[in-house]
């Protein structure tokens, strides 16, 4: 598992330095001739309260506040079948420029795990908004001060005694859990929930022992002193140094590798459209996304949620998606999560 998770880091973050250094130099293209003529449905293939839902609703709010569209942007959650409901709707809307979808890595994991007839090539990639981190969280009332102490307790408790809460089955959170088990010799009971917001609430209520929620999904509970962050699944600490709690910034959270856990993982936050749209229609949303990313609300959200602010569009984004699909196939195969044919 060490090899697979090391590989995903190199492949998914390749070119980040270039993307970050050039992002400020990217100027918005000339306004496309096309623009929406009716309300745009913004599909979230996940439950409410999670990272994708929060990002979609922030985008909706920014569009309204800054009057970036003449038509309404309507957020619709379609989480059925681990997000398959949302993806299949976009697949079935070929040529419709009035539907967009925010994607996470279930773009790859859902069809691989379920066999549902869907692939990212059934949509039009528009842009990568960011990459999202994963943090190992426990309830703040527990005695564990770091990941090493917690995992030692999990191992001492015996196989399948401690509960790991996560979003969905055979998706990112469970992939990370399996990777954690293989890297540390532990064995959790994995408890799936509909969204990251619910996972955080369950951990505060001590219905599970830990989670691997994204920062934005647990930041409110962390700030309130209800949760403790043990480590981030990255090979370097997060860059954000502003204090979130009374004593800690995101940059104060050690990497899981610092605790002897040889794995890392980051997740896509991207925007896609149905297949069969025109270049002008796609160009409208690329332009819209660039305007959104320049707003103070977006910049603040990126910092508070400790996102990796990588941006990609066009051929670079399509190449990244194809590479990520291949890597996820390897991870899913290693975890035993691929649908049987």
Secondary structure, DSSP 8 states (H G I E B T S, - for coil): -HHHHHHHHHHHSTTHHHHHHHHTT-------S---SS-EEEEESS-TTSHHHHHHHHHHHHHHHTT--SS-EEEEE--TTTTHHHHHHHHTTTT-TTEEEEE-THHHHHHHHH--S--GGGEEEEEEEEEE--EEEEETTSS--SHHHHHHHHHHH-TT-SEEEEESSSSHHHHHHHHHHHHHT---EEEEES-HHHHHHHHHTTSSSEE---HHHHHHHHHTTSEEEEEESSSS-----SBSSSS-BGGGS-BGGGGT------EEEEEEEETT--HHHHHHHHHHHHHHHTSHHHHHHHHHTT-B---EEHHHHHHHHHHHHHHHHHHHHHHT-S---
